[in-house]
Amino acid sequence: MIFYATLMKTESSTVTVSDITPVKFNELYSKYKETLSCPCSTTSISYKNFVSNTIKLHPVCSSRFVSQEWIHALYSLNASRYGASDFRTTASSQVG
């Protein structure tokens, strides 16, 4: 019994398709999925249509405890005027 094999040389070529549609891309993908390349040099949907940022600050970051008035009160030279039970009386000794 004799076995033999024929080695075939495969050649590849590059074909550029302009103005491709999703239907055409899917058709090419089903046929050439191993070698299909899509460099996407342009975007068809602008980023603002599918990207959004929502900034939500922590409640402390927008509270009165970070206001300039409160920070100045921590370093008040006349803090004793607030009374012994007021935090501002001892606040300057707790900073730093």
C-alpha positions, 0 to 999 in steps of 0.5 A, a space after each residue: 500500500 502506498 500513501 502520498 500527500 500533495 502539499 498545496 501552497 496557500 496564497 493570501 491576498 489583501 482586498 480592501 472594501 470601502 463603505 462596508 455595511 454590517 450585512 457585508 461585514 457579517 457575510 465576509 466574516 462567515 466566509 473568512 473569519 480566520 483571516 478577516 481584519 478590520 482596522 477601523 480607521 474611522 468611526 461611524 458612530 460618534 462617541 457622545 452617542 454611546 459614552 456618558 460620564 455621570 459624576 457623583 460626589 460623596 456626601 461629605 465632599 459636598 457638605 458644609 464640613 469642607 466649606 471655607 467657613 468651616 475650615 477657617 473655624 477650625 483654626 479660629 484664634 477665638 474658638 473658646 467663644 463657642 463653649 465647651 460642648 462645641 467641637 470648634 473649641 477643640 478642633 484646632 488641637 485635632 488638626 495636623 
